[in-house]
Every structure is written in C-alpha cells, then in structure tokens.
Amino acid sequence: MAQLVLATDDTGDAEIFASLQGEGPSVGTPVAFIRLSRCNLACTWCDTAYTWRWDETKPHRNGEVFERKANQVTLAPQDAAKRILALGQKRLVITGGEPLLQGPALADLVAHIPDMEIEIETNGTTKAPSHVDIRVDQYNVSPKLAHSGNPAELALIEERLDFYASDPRAFFKFVIAQPDDVDEVLALAAKHYIPPARTFLMPEGTDSAALNKRSGWLAPLCLEHGFRMSDRLHIHLYGDTRGS
C-alpha cells in the first residue's frame, strides 16, 4: 500500500489540523486540512516552500533551503484518516505542495473517510485518478502565472486547463501580484473558456499589510471584469504559520 508523504508542522509531526478555509469559494468554512509534501513547480513567492525546496537549484525569493528529512513525514493512509476524523470536521481540504502527485495513496485515504466532503487544492498541471475524482466535491485550481517564475510549458498545460474549465466542480484561483497579471488571466480565461463566476483573483502576500495594499487596486479590476475576489483569511487571523 502506498504511503502518504506529508509536510510537517512546527513540532515535526504531520501537518494535519482543523481551521477555517482561508481562500476561494469555501472561505470561512470550518474544515480539516492535510498538507502533502512535494511539488512539480517552484513558485518564487510560495508560502509553503518547505514542501519542496530541498536545494538551491529551485528559486525562491527569500533564499531559504529546507532539509528534507526534517520537513517530511510518511503515514499510512488509514492512520492519516484516523487523525483527520478525530478533528470532528465534515469537510477535508487536501493541499500541498501538489497533492495530486500522490494519487494512489490519496485513493486509499479517501476510502477511509467515506462520509467527509473532499476539497482538493491543485496547481492544475495534473488530475486525480478516478478513485479520487469520484469523491471530490470541489477543486481549487490555481494555475501559476508568469510572475511565479515557472515556465509556461510546465505551469500552464493546455489540456489540463481545458479539463478543469469543463468541470463545474473546479474553481480557478489566480494569485495576483501586479495589475498587469490580470491581463494574463483574461487571456487564459478567453482561451480555455473559464467562466468568470468560477474565477477568483487573490492578492499575493504573506502579511495583512501587503494583502490590504494589493486588494485596494485588485477589487476594482474584479468589478470591471466580472471576476470574484478572494482574500487570505488565515493570514489575517494567524499570520504566515504552519498548521493554521
């Protein structure tokens, strides 16, 4: 049986916790979170770089490199399920890293939590295996724009964007650092027929001051183009911390 590879919290234990969803269409909803380790992209502004930045070859704005052994832990899916169920929540958010890199182990996990709603956060470069997909209530798809530092041929895979755009369970969430980033979103939305009603623009930032500053000019752009806007509630409540 495949093991889940999870990120660690500040104690070195698996990052499984209860909180309020901080982003996207489920913002404010009480949920359980499980954060998986590893990612196939390397965003320069990533706030969970401890899930993937094991060496200096992948860029990150603060230059910090994480020791893999201290930031990864493995669990059997049934053991992870027990921890999740003990949190007493109705909905599970599976996040990362890029959680869909661990499809077989995820299939085992969701089989052990048959009564929970499932929400998956993904960068949109891959898709869930059928035994996972059949259980998913919501996808939060966050394609990475040019300012992420990822080459478009890796971050914006056309057949995957088309796939998620055609799935009514999928909501798109774009991280916006500068007003010009919205032009890139408009082009992607037009090319892949992404409905504005399922498109969120979210300011980039890991503290309230940065989020509030960007929200000031982002809100009018959402109004102009018919996009929805997402804040980062968890940053305002808990700061840029693990397990929150």
C-alpha positions as CSV (number, residue, x, y, z in Angstrom):
1,M,0.0,0.0,0.0
2,A,1.3,3.4,-0.9
3,Q,2.3,5.7,1.9
4,L,1.3,9.4,2.1
5,V,4.2,11.8,2.2
6,L,3.2,14.8,4.3
7,A,4.7,18.1,5.3
8,T,5.5,18.7,8.9
9,D,4.2,21.2,11.3
10,D,6.4,23.2,13.8
11,T,6.6,20.2,16.1
12,G,7.9,17.9,13.3
13,D,4.6,15.9,13.3
14,A,2.3,15.5,10.2
15,E,0.6,18.7,9.2
16,I,-3.0,17.6,9.8
17,F,-5.1,20.2,11.6
18,A,-8.5,21.9,11.8
19,S,-9.0,25.5,10.8
20,L,-11.2,27.9,8.7
21,Q,-10.6,27.7,5.0
22,G,-8.8,30.9,4.2
23,E,-9.2,31.2,0.4
24,G,-11.5,30.7,-2.5
25,P,-15.2,29.7,-2.6
26,S,-15.2,27.9,0.7
27,V,-13.6,30.8,2.7
28,G,-14.6,30.8,6.3
29,T,-15.8,27.2,6.3
30,P,-14.6,25.0,9.3
31,V,-12.5,22.2,7.7
32,A,-9.8,19.7,8.4
33,F,-6.6,20.2,6.5
34,I,-4.0,17.7,5.4
35,R,-0.9,19.1,3.7
36,L,1.1,16.8,1.5
37,S,4.8,17.2,0.6
38,R,6.4,17.6,-2.8
39,C,5.6,19.8,-5.8
40,N,6.3,19.7,-9.5
41,L,6.5,23.5,-9.7
42,A,8.7,26.1,-7.9
43,C,6.9,29.4,-7.3
44,T,9.2,32.2,-6.3
45,W,6.6,33.6,-3.9
46,C,5.5,30.2,-2.5
47,D,4.5,30.4,1.2
48,T,4.9,26.6,1.7
49,A,8.3,26.2,0.2
50,Y,9.1,23.7,3.0
51,T,7.1,21.2,1.0
52,W,9.5,21.2,-2.0
53,R,12.6,23.4,-1.7
54,W,15.3,20.9,-0.8
55,D,18.2,22.5,-2.6
56,E,19.3,25.9,-4.1
57,T,18.6,24.9,-7.8
58,K,14.9,25.9,-7.4
59,P,14.5,29.7,-7.0
60,H,12.7,31.2,-4.0
61,R,12.5,34.9,-3.0
62,N,13.9,34.5,0.5
63,G,16.7,32.1,-0.5
64,E,15.8,29.7,2.3
65,V,16.5,26.0,1.7
66,F,14.8,23.3,3.8
67,E,16.2,20.0,5.0
68,R,14.0,17.2,3.5
69,K,14.1,14.8,6.4
70,A,13.0,17.4,8.9
71,N,10.1,18.6,6.7
72,Q,8.7,15.3,5.5
73,V,6.9,12.5,7.3
74,T,5.2,9.4,6.0
75,L,1.9,8.0,7.2
76,A,-0.2,5.1,6.1
77,P,-3.5,6.4,4.6
78,Q,-5.6,4.7,7.3
79,D,-3.5,6.3,10.0
80,A,-3.9,9.7,8.4
81,A,-7.6,9.1,8.1
82,K,-7.9,8.4,11.9
83,R,-6.2,11.7,12.7
84,I,-8.5,13.6,10.3
85,L,-11.7,12.0,11.7
86,A,-10.5,12.8,15.2
87,L,-10.7,16.5,14.3
88,G,-14.5,16.2,14.0
89,Q,-15.0,18.2,10.8
90,K,-17.4,17.5,7.9
91,R,-15.0,18.6,5.2
92,L,-11.4,17.8,4.3
93,V,-9.1,20.1,2.3
94,I,-6.2,18.2,0.7
95,T,-3.4,20.7,-0.1
96,G,0.3,20.8,-0.6
97,G,2.7,21.1,-2.3
98,E,0.9,19.5,-5.2
99,P,-1.3,16.8,-3.6
100,L,-2.3,15.1,-6.9
101,L,1.3,13.8,-7.3
102,Q,0.2,11.2,-4.7
103,G,-2.9,9.9,-6.4
104,P,-2.7,6.2,-5.3
105,A,-2.2,7.0,-1.7
106,L,-4.9,9.6,-1.9
107,A,-7.3,7.0,-3.2
108,D,-6.6,4.9,-0.1
109,L,-7.1,7.9,2.2
110,V,-10.5,9.0,0.8
111,A,-11.7,5.4,1.0
112,H,-11.2,5.6,4.8
113,I,-13.3,8.8,5.2
114,P,-16.4,7.9,3.2
115,D,-18.7,10.5,4.8
116,M,-16.5,13.6,4.5
117,E,-16.7,16.2,1.8
118,I,-13.5,16.4,-0.2
119,E,-11.9,19.7,-1.4
120,I,-8.6,19.5,-3.3
121,E,-6.2,22.4,-3.9
122,T,-4.1,21.8,-7.1
123,N,-1.9,23.8,-9.4
124,G,-3.8,22.4,-12.3
125,T,-0.9,20.6,-14.0
126,T,-2.2,17.1,-13.3
127,K,-5.5,15.4,-12.5
128,A,-6.8,13.0,-9.9
129,P,-7.1,9.2,-10.6
130,S,-10.7,8.0,-10.9
131,H,-10.9,6.6,-7.4
132,V,-10.1,10.0,-6.0
133,D,-12.0,12.1,-8.5
134,I,-15.3,10.3,-7.9
135,R,-15.1,11.5,-4.3
136,V,-14.2,15.2,-4.9
137,D,-16.8,17.8,-4.2
138,Q,-14.6,20.8,-5.2
139,Y,-11.3,21.5,-6.9
140,N,-9.5,24.8,-6.2
141,V,-7.3,25.1,-9.3
142,S,-4.5,27.7,-9.0
143,P,-2.6,28.0,-12.4
144,K,0.7,29.8,-12.0
145,L,1.1,33.0,-13.9
146,A,4.4,34.3,-15.4
147,H,5.3,36.1,-12.2
148,S,5.6,32.8,-10.4
149,G,8.8,32.1,-12.1
150,N,7.6,28.8,-13.7
151,P,7.9,28.2,-17.4
152,A,4.5,28.3,-19.1
153,E,5.2,24.9,-20.7
154,L,5.3,23.4,-17.2
155,A,2.8,25.5,-15.4
156,L,0.0,26.1,-18.0
157,I,-0.7,22.7,-19.6
158,E,-3.5,23.4,-22.1
159,E,-5.3,20.1,-21.9
160,R,-5.4,20.3,-18.1
161,L,-6.8,23.8,-18.2
162,D,-9.4,22.7,-20.6
163,F,-10.2,19.7,-18.4
164,Y,-10.8,21.8,-15.3
165,A,-12.6,24.6,-17.1
166,S,-15.2,22.0,-18.3
167,D,-15.7,20.6,-14.8
168,P,-18.3,22.6,-12.8
169,R,-16.6,21.4,-9.5
170,A,-13.5,23.3,-10.4
171,F,-12.9,26.9,-9.3
172,F,-9.9,28.8,-10.6
173,K,-7.9,30.9,-8.2
174,F,-5.2,33.2,-9.6
175,V,-2.5,34.8,-7.5
176,I,-2.1,38.5,-8.5
177,A,1.0,40.5,-7.6
178,Q,0.6,43.4,-10.1
179,P,-2.3,44.8,-12.1
180,D,-0.8,43.6,-15.3
181,D,-1.2,40.0,-14.1
182,V,-5.0,40.4,-14.7
183,D,-4.3,40.7,-18.4
184,E,-2.7,37.2,-18.4
185,V,-5.8,35.9,-16.5
186,L,-8.1,37.4,-19.1
187,A,-6.1,35.7,-21.9
188,L,-6.2,32.3,-20.2
189,A,-9.9,32.7,-19.5
190,A,-10.7,33.5,-23.1
191,K,-8.6,30.7,-24.5
192,H,-9.9,28.0,-22.2
193,Y,-13.5,29.2,-21.7
194,I,-13.1,29.6,-17.9
195,P,-16.3,31.2,-16.6
196,P,-15.8,34.4,-14.6
197,A,-18.3,33.1,-12.0
198,R,-15.7,30.3,-11.2
199,T,-12.7,32.6,-11.3
200,F,-11.2,34.2,-8.2
201,L,-8.4,36.7,-8.2
202,M,-6.4,36.7,-5.0
203,P,-3.7,39.2,-3.9
204,E,-0.3,37.8,-3.3
205,G,1.1,38.4,0.2
206,T,2.0,36.8,3.4
207,D,1.0,39.6,5.8
208,S,-2.1,41.7,6.2
209,A,-0.4,45.0,5.1
210,A,0.6,43.5,1.7
211,L,-2.7,41.9,1.2
212,N,-4.7,45.1,2.0
213,K,-2.5,47.2,-0.3
214,R,-3.0,44.9,-3.3
215,S,-6.7,44.4,-2.5
216,G,-7.2,48.2,-2.9
217,W,-6.4,48.1,-6.6
218,L,-7.5,44.5,-7.2
219,A,-11.1,45.0,-6.1
220,P,-11.9,47.4,-8.9
221,L,-10.4,45.1,-11.5
222,C,-12.6,42.2,-10.3
223,L,-15.6,44.5,-10.6
224,E,-14.6,45.6,-14.1
225,H,-14.1,42.1,-15.5
226,G,-16.7,40.2,-13.5
227,F,-14.2,38.0,-11.6
228,R,-14.7,37.0,-8.0
229,M,-12.2,38.1,-5.4
230,S,-10.6,36.0,-2.6
231,D,-8.8,37.3,0.4
232,R,-6.4,35.2,2.5
233,L,-8.4,35.0,5.8
234,H,-5.9,32.7,7.5
235,I,-3.1,35.3,7.1
236,H,-5.1,37.9,8.8
237,L,-6.1,35.5,11.6
238,Y,-2.9,33.5,12.2
239,G,-0.1,35.0,10.2
240,D,2.1,33.1,7.8
241,T,2.4,30.0,10.0
242,R,2.3,26.2,9.6
243,G,-0.7,24.3,10.8
244,S,-3.2,27.2,10.5
